[in-house]
Amino acid sequence: MNHRSPTLHAHGVSITVATAAVIAAAIAGAIMTACSPPRAAARRIFAAPPAPTNAIDAEAAAARAVAVSHRVHAAELRLQAAATRVQAASLPPDPTIAIGLGIPIDGLGGSPVSISIMEGLAWLLAGEQAQHAVERERDAAAAELVAIAAEVAAEARRLVRSLDAARERHDALARSVAARNELVEIERAALDGGESTPIRVAGLVAETSESRLEVASAALEVHEIDVAVRSLLALESEPLIASSCEVVPAATAPAPLSLEVLRARARVARAESALALGRVPLGADAAIGAGVNRDLEERESADATLEFTAPLFRRAQEQSALEDHLAAERAELAEAERAAAVELAHARARVADAQAQRAVALEALAAAEHSRAAIERALEFGESSRAELLRATAEREAWQARAAARRITVADAIARIESRSVALNNDHDPKEGTR
């Protein structure tokens, strides 16, 4: 039994095999960085490492998948935001400053200027509970990061191993079809020499056609796994394993669409709005008011009031957390668009596969009709039997049904493309705001 390690193939230099310990260390480092006090200089810049250009085994693929995954990056940013909120919760709330100005209307009343500084009481009454809550949020975010990284690594290993097995299956089926084709030619030569029968030749042709359908399905499987691997590992090169399945080219360049993409865009918009409010110089709760005041002696004045939050304690941490949250949502959007693009690529490939399988079924149908006609002529001369004619008729109708079924598959595959692609304007950069 061959126990070789499944690998992915590209071109160029080789990369070092990564172990689970390396991945765990990288995750732990990200957690420690996120749990430390936020500093602008310490924030990680998200950038995919250079693409590997030689054999990649399952462990190396897992390490690269964790390094380039938008899901992992989003989890890191959420953890960093949660750690920043823990630090903010340990500080007193920023005080509110109210400045009032009274302008006398009748020339007598009104107070010139009043200044008040107010501090929230909730922090004094429930500060400890709030601190524990954000700490639990941070711990949950850390656990989520580890779980997502493990899930991404496991998926990369599975895809690499599945790709190796799918390639082996496709090659074996292709060799089987080649052998069957040679056997068909031998039987046809024997038929011309009177040493075989039309029904035997028809049976071999039918078996060969069924094997060709299996080869087409295997080619589609290889292609789809290959697309998934390259997408997960952020490889923009040509297919790492050649596939006989031709991809249907797009007439235009539609943007991949799914419900997850639309929901992710909505979350990004909400996060952008929250960050815009958080960056207001006077604070998100800044307010201005005006009114008329009349005292007991019926003296009137026009009053103007300005209330704003002084950025003394929490403002910097809260803005940092909002920035991390927005970057995390943009990373999730990039992941949703990646998954939608993979599904769209699969849909296009399935159209080509369904059309190819229909062509094979039509060829087999033509061969079955030819065989049935030959048996029918032989029956007129007493050289065949009614049973053979019925078997040939059944075979012909079976291939007729297969050809019709492939038409349904083509229609379904086209519908998948139409439902998962739309011409939309992408005015945003998914990586904008990531750090």
Beta strands, then each sheet from edge to edge (+ up, - down):
strand 1: 7-8
strand 2: 56-57
strand 3: 96-104
strand 4: 113-118
strand 5: 255-256
strand 6: 287-294
strand 7: 300-309
strand 8: 421-422
sheet 1: 1+ 2-
sheet 2: 4+ 3- 7+ 6-
sheet 3: 5+ 8-
end
